[in-house]
Amino acid sequence: MNATGGHDDPRWDAFVTTMLAVGPSHERRSRYGEKPALFIEGREIAHLEAPGVIDLRITRRGWSQARDEYGDDPAVHRDPARRDWIELLLHSPADLDRLTRLLVIAAAENT
């Protein structure tokens, strides 16, 4: 976090803004290292892995709802070995426009 409260990554900031619009969540440090994260009811649902790379928690049921629409999206990477996590590879904040439904599903599955 920098002195102004940001993270020097406009993609993370846009992601947080989108998630806050989706539903109740709050930002704090990740349980998985010194990186910013989002939580819903005490459960970490996302964290910034690297600039433009966001790990998002989505359940198997959630992924089954989203797979047809997002399985081939270049901004979405799912490693079956990671079970409940997918990786978002954002090139710009504009990528979030087409990923909003995925974020809604992830938030709903983690409440």
N, C-alpha and C positions, 0 to 999 in steps of 0.2 A: 504494500500500500504506500503511495507517495504522500507527500505533505498535504495535498488537497483532498485526500481520501480516495483517490482513484488508484488504478492498478497499471497505468501506462499501457493499457490495451483497450481501445475503443470497442473491440468486439466483445470483450467480457462485460464492459459497462452496458452495451446494448442488450446482451443476453440477460443481465440482471434486470434491466428495465422491462424487458419482455416478460420475464418470469414473474416479476412483481405485478404486472398487469394480468397474468394468468390466474394468480391466486396468492394466498398468504405464504410468504417465505421471508427469510431474513439472511443477511450476509454476515459471515464471520470467518475466522481462520479454519482451514480444513483440519480434520483429524488425521489426514494422510500427509502431513508436512506443512511447511510454511507457505501456504498458498491460499488465495481467497476461495471461499466456498459459499454455497447456498444451502440452507436447511429449511425443512418443513417439519414442524413439531419435533425438533430435536434430531431429525434424521437427515444426514447429509445427502442431498440429491444431485449436487453438481459441484465441480471444482475446476479451477483453471489449471491445466496441466502445463501449458506453455503458451506463449502468445498465439492466439487464434485456435488453440486446442483446448476443448472443454470436455471433461468426462461427465456424462449424464447418466444418472441411475434410472433404469427403466426395467420393470419386472418382465418376466417371460410373457405373462399375459398382456402387458402393455406393448411389448415388441410384436406380439402376434397381431395386435390391432393396427400397428403402424408399418409392419414389414412390407405390405404390398405398395404402399405409397412412398416409403422412404428407403426401402432396401437397396435401391440402385442410385440413390441420391449421392452425388460426389462429396457432399459435406457430412455424410453419415457413414461411420465405419463401425461395424459390429464384429467383434472377435468372440465367437461362441465360447471360448475358454474363459471369458470374463463374466459370464453368466448374466448379472443384472446391470451391467454398465455398457454404454456405447460411447463412442468418441465423436464429437462434432469438430469438423475441420473447417473453420470459418475463414473465408478469404476477405470478407467485409461484413459490416453489420447488416447489410442488405440481405445476406443469406438467411437471416432470421425470419424474413417475411414469408418464405416458403416453408420454414420449419416450425411455425407457430403451432400447428395441430400436433406435431410430435411433442412439443413442450407441454401442451395441455394434457396429452395422454400420460406423459411421465409424471407430471404433478399430481394428476388424479390417482395414479397407481401408487403414489408414495404418501398418500394421506390416510 
